[in-house]
């Protein structure tokens, strides 16, 4: 497989002078979906966090519905056909329906009602594994009760810049009869193309991070968001097929990645675990994780017309540099 790219050159005269300035834009094409991404020279578009998140957390906590004092009365319960107790609990994690549903089966799971503020450096493998476990249990219960809903995904908007409307950290699950656009695109990728992509990245070595047993991690060749990582889970196509050991393994990788984001100065991220219907032959469960702009009074959104309307990333964090910065954490 060729990891395809095309170099563009922009020319201009320097401000107030006659010197010719040339800038290169590295256009890359995703080997699986074909979408393109533009890697820009570093411009400082993603400054490290300087916002007092702890103070902001204290400000909004008194009206947070996910906190311990209010979660029982201000969040809905699952119907008995899905779960007789109305909520799914694993460790400190609590899962309940999304009051503002995105699909026929839409849920929210908090890492813990007591953790209104959870910096990325404090996310632990236990917290992540328990939260993922509630999502797997929910997807299984939905598919048993509604056999038409075969498309499951596990997602996250962490902090407001990522699209979260609530500060309290949580995951979101979708189980539906209809796939999202990217779920549909990935489900149509031939099995041999996933294998070829991973083989190409192993050979190149520039972006490949680690194989933890059943999960392979790498930095995205053609990212659609800053510092984007991808992972591929062998032998399952849906979150409902994840056993306890696999949940722990996936939590290990996600925790390493999020702790690494914290090291780089980021506190907001998006996550998508793209599932196809269970048992789809040759489809590895796909994971994408990317950091987002940090919260500040006048922060710059990293989602522009290119990302939202052209479906094309414009990133000034070079993937190979990201791999160098976080590679040791994964390989250690």
C-alpha angles and dihedrals in degrees: 000000000000116000092217124214138160127203120222125191125210118198129197141149116257117258110274094000146070101242113122114236120201123196125188123216116196109212111198130186122218109240093218108038100019094231115144132231132195117222108203131196110271109277103165092253091148108050119187119262117279097157120113097242093170092059092046090050090055090049096055099033098087091069099035112127093201096061122104097258094054110024094092095052104030102045126069126242131237116256114258090249088067102034128354094214095050096234135056115227128190118169104315094335118108125192127197137154120291106250088210099047123206095190142008088282113030126161144177125212122190120207087227135338088230094055103077089152117040115169114205091246089061097052106113132197090247094054091046095045093050092049092048089048092059089052093051091048091049093050091049092050092048094049091049092051097037111030091183091066102079102144113088131175135174115215145172140203103188114193126351100286089062092059099268115147092196127054097214107099116249147145126238128215130202124192114176148149088240124064123222117247095264093043088055093047093049093046088058093054110108114246092239090058092060088051093047092050093052092045091051092050092047090053094046093048093190097106103016111112114176149321107227095185107279098012127067119199129200141155111259114260092209105025122198091197137024120292090358119187128193131201133187122205114208126224098013132079100185136043089239089070094059114113124205095267092052092049089054091048093050091046089053092056095043091050092051090050096047093045087051091052088054090052088054092052100257127130105172128070147160125223132190126180102192113209128187122199111298116273098023102158117238096005114123116205104259125220128190125183128177137168122237135207116293120253117257137144092267103018123167115237112230090212109089137164088283094059099036103038106018096037088226125127121230106195132171093189105090111224094224090053090051090052090052092049098049102023096093091054090057097040093046 
